[in-house]
Amino acid sequence: MAEVVVMPLQVTLHNSALFNMDSDPTGGFRKLSHLLQSPPFPPQTFCNILMLYCKPQHAFYDLAADVMADNADLVATNLSKVCLTAQAMSVLSAVAPHVSCDKSELA
């Protein structure tokens, strides 16, 4: 896999989004979304936005599901198996709590 060259501005924007997420979540999500739409971006961006969408204080499970569905290529290349399983279980438990799912079914 080729190494992605990320410019310092993208790293700064990514870090700023994470650093200010508690005080300005709307701005943080906007910055992370902008980065995803404007490659190259830090590789952690994709997993970070999904984890933040699934935090109980934000509870944007539907957005996390949409982002994963719209970016299958990033799911395959930027998420570890553990992160993918955790994200899928978070989304599934929120959008379809009546569905019983064994963790091994997602792995």
C-alpha positions as CSV (number, residue, x, y, z in Angstrom):
1,M,0.0,0.0,0.0
2,A,1.4,3.4,-1.0
3,E,2.0,5.9,1.8
4,V,-0.3,8.9,1.7
5,V,1.4,12.3,1.9
6,V,-0.7,14.6,4.2
7,M,0.0,18.3,4.3
8,P,0.5,20.0,7.7
9,L,-2.7,22.1,7.2
10,Q,-4.8,18.9,7.1
11,V,-3.1,17.5,10.2
12,T,-3.7,20.9,12.0
13,L,-7.4,20.9,10.9
14,H,-7.8,17.3,12.1
15,N,-6.2,18.0,15.5
16,S,-8.2,21.2,15.9
17,A,-11.4,19.3,15.3
18,L,-10.5,16.7,17.9
19,F,-9.2,19.2,20.4
20,N,-12.3,21.4,20.3
21,M,-14.9,18.7,20.0
22,D,-16.2,19.1,23.6
23,S,-16.7,22.9,23.2
24,D,-17.7,23.0,19.5
25,P,-18.9,19.6,18.3
26,T,-20.6,21.1,15.2
27,G,-17.4,22.8,14.1
28,G,-15.4,19.6,14.8
29,F,-17.7,17.4,12.7
30,R,-17.7,20.0,10.0
31,K,-13.9,20.0,9.9
32,L,-13.6,16.2,9.9
33,S,-16.3,15.9,7.2
34,H,-14.4,18.5,5.1
35,L,-11.2,16.5,5.4
36,L,-13.0,13.3,4.3
37,Q,-14.3,15.1,1.2
38,S,-10.8,16.6,0.4
39,P,-8.1,14.0,0.3
40,P,-5.4,13.5,1.2
41,F,-6.4,13.5,4.9
42,P,-4.8,12.0,8.0
43,P,-5.6,8.2,8.0
44,Q,-7.1,8.5,11.5
45,T,-9.8,10.9,10.3
46,F,-12.2,8.2,9.1
47,C,-12.1,6.2,12.3
48,N,-12.2,9.3,14.5
49,I,-15.3,10.7,12.9
50,L,-17.1,7.4,13.2
51,M,-16.2,7.0,16.8
52,L,-17.3,10.5,17.6
53,Y,-20.6,10.0,15.8
54,C,-21.2,6.9,17.9
55,K,-20.3,8.6,21.3
56,P,-23.5,8.5,23.4
57,Q,-23.3,12.3,23.9
58,H,-23.6,12.8,20.2
59,A,-25.6,9.7,19.2
60,F,-25.3,10.3,15.4
61,Y,-25.6,6.6,14.7
62,D,-27.5,7.2,11.4
63,L,-24.7,9.5,10.2
64,A,-22.1,6.9,11.1
65,A,-24.0,4.3,9.1
66,D,-24.3,6.6,6.2
67,V,-20.6,7.6,6.2
68,M,-19.7,3.9,6.3
69,A,-22.1,3.0,3.5
70,D,-20.9,5.9,1.3
71,N,-17.2,5.2,1.8
72,A,-16.8,1.4,1.4
73,D,-13.3,2.0,0.1
74,L,-12.3,3.8,3.3
75,V,-13.9,1.1,5.4
76,A,-11.8,-1.4,3.7
77,T,-8.5,0.6,3.8
78,N,-8.8,2.8,7.0
79,L,-10.5,0.7,9.6
80,S,-8.9,-2.1,11.6
81,K,-11.0,-5.2,12.1
82,V,-11.5,-4.2,15.8
83,C,-12.6,-0.7,14.9
84,L,-14.9,-1.9,12.1
85,T,-16.6,-4.4,14.5
86,A,-17.0,-1.8,17.2
87,Q,-18.5,0.7,14.8
88,A,-20.8,-1.8,13.2
89,M,-22.0,-3.0,16.6
90,S,-22.6,0.6,17.8
91,V,-24.6,1.5,14.7
92,L,-26.6,-1.7,14.7
93,S,-27.4,-1.6,18.4
94,A,-28.7,2.0,18.0
95,V,-30.6,1.7,14.7
96,A,-31.9,-1.8,15.2
97,P,-31.9,-2.7,18.9
98,H,-34.3,-5.5,18.3
99,V,-31.8,-7.3,16.2
100,S,-29.7,-9.7,18.2
101,C,-26.2,-9.9,16.8
102,D,-23.3,-12.1,17.8
103,K,-20.0,-10.2,17.5
104,S,-18.5,-13.0,15.4
105,E,-21.1,-12.4,12.7
106,L,-19.6,-9.0,12.0
107,A,-16.0,-10.1,12.0
